Amino acid sequence: MRTTDARNIYLLLLEHYPDARNSPTTLGRGTPFVVLVLTILSAQTTDRAVLLVKKSLFSKFKTPSALANANIPDVEKIIHSLGFYHAKARHIIAAARMVVSEFGGTVPSTMEGLLKLPGVGRKTANIVLYHALGKNEGIAVDTHVRRLAQRIGFSSFNDQDRIEQDLMRLFPQDWWGDLTDVLIAHGRACCIAKKPRCDRCPISRYCRYFRISG
């Protein structure tokens, strides 16, 4: 896809979803510690489900130190409504322990540091860096972003890292963080997984999927 087309798509979507970057339902709100934990918990789970456990979790474990000293069953009890809650409880406790033991109790503010934490890949690291620390160092590729990147024609790859590289080539760096939020908004409202609503899509004229299926 041409860079000009990709950028036109983003601007059209941004116009269509003006509140996507500041949605009250986003997980990317709060301190780096809160954003880190919530994003780890969001794997294979809806943001809505994660937000339902947010208050209970952080009222009991307010700091990395508190979570680092938590018992796994106590954390599992709070997050048991989430998918893979056994593994997620272990991950967030282990991440908190490393934050305390290797980073002085402060969530690392670099990609390199974040990727050392258990349960953290580039998607989670990018979300923490952008939403909690204001750093545009990459593009968070979740299931929505991957689906839309392939359908629209931003990328032909299935691998998240390769998709991220393609997106980073197409868009200016200062758009990277917001791009994820805007694509997620479109993925939830229009370009849904099972049957995209192409008849109401504001970018159908640019979309590879629409051209092929239409």
Kinemage of the C-alpha trace (Angstrom):
@kinemage 1
@onewidth
@group {chain A} dominant
@subgroup {mainchain}
@vectorlist {calphas} color= white
{ca met a 1} P 0.000 0.000 0.000
{ca arg a 2} L 1.126 3.534 -0.753
{ca thr a 3} L 2.044 5.716 2.181
{ca thr a 4} L -0.390 8.410 1.067
{ca asp a 5} L -3.288 5.937 1.029
{ca ala a 6} L -2.361 4.578 4.444
{ca arg a 7} L -2.285 8.059 5.922
{ca asn a 8} L -5.604 8.982 4.295
{ca ile a 9} L -7.114 5.871 5.886
{ca tyr a 10} L -5.894 6.879 9.323
{ca leu a 11} L -7.211 10.422 8.997
{ca leu a 12} L -10.620 9.160 7.861
{ca leu a 13} L -10.804 6.725 10.774
{ca leu a 14} L -9.688 9.397 13.207
{ca glu a 15} L -12.493 11.629 11.941
{ca his a 16} L -14.949 8.726 12.299
{ca tyr a 17} L -13.786 7.773 15.815
{ca pro a 18} L -12.750 11.102 17.392
{ca asp a 19} L -12.887 9.716 20.929
{ca ala a 20} L -10.909 6.537 20.256
{ca arg a 21} L -7.683 7.948 21.670
{ca asn a 22} L -9.347 9.019 24.928
{ca ser a 23} L -11.916 6.277 25.443
{ca pro a 24} L -12.881 5.762 29.105
{ca thr a 25} L -12.897 2.001 28.455
{ca thr a 26} L -9.253 1.826 27.439
{ca leu a 27} L -6.812 -0.064 29.613
{ca gly a 28} L -4.167 2.576 28.950
{ca arg a 29} L -5.155 4.851 31.808
{ca gly a 30} L -3.286 5.163 35.067
{ca thr a 31} L 0.251 4.827 36.367
{ca pro a 32} L 2.812 2.697 34.527
{ca phe a 33} L 2.248 -0.011 37.167
{ca val a 34} L -1.527 -0.042 36.615
{ca val a 35} L -1.239 -0.004 32.821
{ca leu a 36} L 1.386 -2.760 32.903
{ca val a 37} L -0.716 -5.102 35.044
{ca leu a 38} L -3.969 -4.471 33.190
{ca thr a 39} L -2.346 -5.017 29.810
{ca ile a 40} L -0.803 -8.317 30.908
{ca leu a 41} L -4.236 -9.383 32.136
{ca ser a 42} L -5.891 -8.421 28.837
{ca ala a 43} L -4.360 -11.277 26.825
{ca gln a 44} L -7.124 -13.459 25.353
{ca thr a 45} L -9.663 -11.437 27.366
{ca thr a 46} L -11.839 -8.417 26.630
{ca asp a 47} L -10.875 -5.024 28.020
{ca arg a 48} L -14.312 -4.827 29.604
{ca ala a 49} L -13.672 -7.993 31.613
{ca val a 50} L -10.287 -6.698 32.776
{ca leu a 51} L -11.749 -3.363 33.883
{ca leu a 52} L -14.275 -5.206 36.045
{ca val a 53} L -11.469 -6.568 38.237
{ca lys a 54} L -9.387 -3.384 38.258
{ca lys a 55} L -10.839 -1.811 41.406
{ca ser a 56} L -10.661 -4.992 43.495
{ca leu a 57} L -7.125 -5.790 42.372
{ca phe a 58} L -5.577 -2.383 42.990
{ca ser a 59} L -7.458 -1.696 46.195
{ca lys a 60} L -5.688 -4.737 47.634
{ca phe a 61} L -2.355 -4.420 45.801
{ca lys a 62} L -1.673 -0.719 45.414
{ca thr a 63} L 2.056 -0.897 44.625
{ca pro a 64} L 4.531 -3.184 42.861
{ca ser a 65} L 5.871 -4.137 46.288
{ca ala a 66} L 2.438 -5.184 47.523
{ca leu a 67} L 1.797 -7.303 44.441
{ca ala a 68} L 5.302 -8.762 44.575
{ca asn a 69} L 4.534 -10.102 48.056
{ca ala a 70} L 1.076 -11.413 47.143
{ca asn a 71} L 0.070 -15.042 47.392
{ca ile a 72} L -0.946 -16.514 44.057
{ca pro a 73} L -4.316 -17.856 45.345
{ca asp a 74} L -5.244 -14.364 46.620
{ca val a 75} L -4.608 -12.852 43.194
{ca glu a 76} L -6.365 -15.713 41.387
{ca lys a 77} L -9.446 -15.168 43.523
{ca ile a 78} L -9.700 -11.586 42.285
{ca ile a 79} L -9.001 -12.276 38.594
{ca his a 80} L -10.653 -15.701 38.287
{ca ser a 81} L -13.238 -14.319 35.831
{ca leu a 82} L -10.478 -13.731 33.269
{ca gly a 83} L -9.189 -16.314 30.849
{ca phe a 84} L -5.971 -18.116 31.803
{ca tyr a 85} L -6.130 -16.557 35.258
{ca his a 86} L -3.697 -19.087 36.761
{ca ala a 87} L -0.905 -18.070 34.379
{ca lys a 88} L -1.833 -14.384 34.537
{ca ala a 89} L -1.637 -14.337 38.324
{ca arg a 90} L 1.847 -15.808 38.156
{ca his a 91} L 2.901 -13.355 35.459
{ca ile a 92} L 1.780 -10.177 37.218
{ca ile a 93} L 3.300 -11.270 40.527
{ca ala a 94} L 6.573 -12.215 38.811
{ca ala a 95} L 6.596 -8.930 36.895
{ca ala a 96} L 6.027 -6.987 40.110
{ca arg a 97} L 8.847 -8.882 41.810
{ca met a 98} L 11.243 -8.004 39.006
{ca val a 99} L 10.135 -4.364 39.057
{ca val a 100} L 10.998 -4.307 42.753
{ca ser a 101} L 14.198 -6.368 42.646
{ca glu a 102} L 15.782 -5.043 39.421
{ca phe a 103} L 14.215 -1.616 38.874
{ca gly a 104} L 13.898 -0.218 42.380
{ca gly a 105} L 10.133 -0.471 42.474
{ca thr a 106} L 9.628 1.673 39.363
{ca val a 107} L 8.279 0.200 36.137
{ca pro a 108} L 11.064 0.459 33.534
{ca ser a 109} L 10.641 3.262 31.030
{ca thr a 110} L 12.440 1.647 28.086
{ca met a 111} L 11.485 -1.078 25.637
{ca glu a 112} L 14.539 -3.078 26.659
{ca gly a 113} L 13.650 -2.916 30.334
{ca leu a 114} L 9.975 -3.736 29.842
{ca leu a 115} L 10.714 -6.777 27.688
{ca lys a 116} L 12.636 -8.294 30.595
{ca leu a 117} L 9.470 -8.535 32.657
{ca pro a 118} L 7.531 -11.838 32.732
{ca gly a 119} L 4.412 -11.772 30.573
{ca val a 120} L 5.527 -8.707 28.618
{ca gly a 121} L 5.981 -8.684 24.851
{ca arg a 122} L 6.209 -5.767 22.438
{ca lys a 123} L 2.449 -5.189 22.445
{ca thr a 124} L 2.314 -4.709 26.202
{ca ala a 125} L 5.553 -2.714 26.227
{ca asn a 126} L 4.276 -0.354 23.527
{ca ile a 127} L 1.046 0.264 25.433
{ca val a 128} L 2.884 1.044 28.663
{ca leu a 129} L 5.394 3.272 26.901
{ca tyr a 130} L 2.777 5.295 25.043
{ca his a 131} L -0.206 5.469 27.368
{ca ala a 132} L 1.613 5.627 30.689
{ca leu a 133} L 4.891 7.276 29.726
{ca gly a 134} L 4.090 9.288 26.585
{ca lys a 135} L 6.702 7.534 24.427
{ca asn a 136} L 6.082 6.549 20.805
{ca glu a 137} L 8.577 3.737 20.289
{ca gly a 138} L 6.423 1.251 18.400
{ca ile a 139} L 2.898 0.152 17.542
{ca ala a 140} L 0.937 -2.220 19.762
{ca val a 141} L -0.398 -5.032 17.558
{ca asp a 142} L -3.296 -6.824 19.222
{ca thr a 143} L -5.870 -9.081 17.561
{ca his a 144} L -7.847 -6.125 16.183
{ca val a 145} L -4.809 -4.367 14.767
{ca arg a 146} L -3.519 -7.572 13.187
{ca arg a 147} L -6.892 -8.325 11.579
{ca leu a 148} L -7.319 -4.820 10.198
{ca ala a 149} L -3.730 -4.545 8.989
{ca gln a 150} L -4.229 -7.686 6.931
{ca arg a 151} L -7.706 -6.857 5.669
{ca ile a 152} L -7.040 -3.238 4.754
{ca gly a 153} L -3.719 -4.084 3.144
{ca phe a 154} L -1.213 -2.485 5.496
{ca ser a 155} L 0.585 -5.826 5.785
{ca ser a 156} L 0.545 -9.309 4.273
{ca phe a 157} L 2.118 -10.960 7.297
{ca asn a 158} L 0.520 -12.805 10.203
{ca asp a 159} L 3.417 -12.376 12.608
{ca gln a 160} L 2.856 -9.474 14.998
{ca asp a 161} L 6.421 -8.210 14.795
{ca arg a 162} L 6.373 -8.153 10.991
{ca ile a 163} L 3.022 -6.351 11.008
{ca glu a 164} L 4.389 -3.784 13.436
{ca gln a 165} L 7.381 -3.177 11.162
{ca asp a 166} L 5.093 -2.642 8.150
{ca leu a 167} L 2.910 -0.210 10.087
{ca met a 168} L 5.926 1.714 11.347
{ca arg a 169} L 7.086 2.170 7.763
{ca leu a 170} L 3.694 3.463 6.621
{ca phe a 171} L 2.924 5.971 9.363
{ca pro a 172} L 4.786 8.877 10.984
{ca gln a 173} L 6.194 8.070 14.413
{ca asp a 174} L 4.027 10.613 16.213
{ca trp a 175} L 0.940 8.698 14.990
{ca trp a 176} L 2.053 5.275 16.219
{ca gly a 177} L 0.437 5.233 19.650
{ca asp a 178} L -2.890 6.641 18.507
{ca leu a 179} L -2.998 4.361 15.475
{ca thr a 180} L -3.551 1.343 17.708
{ca asp a 181} L -6.494 2.970 19.497
{ca val a 182} L -8.114 4.118 16.261
{ca leu a 183} L -7.784 0.713 14.581
{ca ile a 184} L -9.173 -1.009 17.665
{ca ala a 185} L -12.184 1.318 17.635
{ca his a 186} L -12.838 0.474 13.972
{ca gly a 187} L -12.324 -3.229 14.621
{ca arg a 188} L -14.902 -3.235 17.394
{ca ala a 189} L -17.501 -1.063 15.679
{ca cys a 190} L -17.251 -1.995 12.006
{ca cys a 191} L -14.485 -4.344 10.843
{ca ile a 192} L -15.514 -7.127 13.201
{ca ala a 193} L -13.928 -10.548 13.029
{ca lys a 194} L -16.763 -12.758 11.741
{ca lys a 195} L -18.532 -10.478 9.291
{ca pro a 196} L -17.171 -6.999 8.630
{ca arg a 197} L -19.774 -4.304 8.033
{ca cys a 198} L -18.343 -3.106 4.755
{ca asp a 199} L -21.553 -1.297 3.795
{ca arg a 200} L -20.978 1.242 6.570
{ca cys a 201} L -17.182 1.399 6.427
{ca pro a 202} L -15.697 4.878 5.895
{ca ile a 203} L -12.530 3.501 4.286
{ca ser a 204} L -13.942 0.775 2.011
{ca arg a 205} L -12.632 2.469 -1.120
{ca tyr a 206} L -9.083 1.934 0.125
{ca cys a 207} L -9.587 -1.551 1.570
{ca arg a 208} L -8.034 -4.664 0.032
{ca tyr a 209} L -10.641 -6.952 1.634
{ca phe a 210} L -13.514 -4.903 0.213
{ca arg a 211} L -12.035 -4.978 -3.289
{ca ile a 212} L -11.530 -8.751 -3.174
{ca ser a 213} L -14.848 -9.655 -1.544
{ca gly a 214} L -16.904 -7.129 -3.447
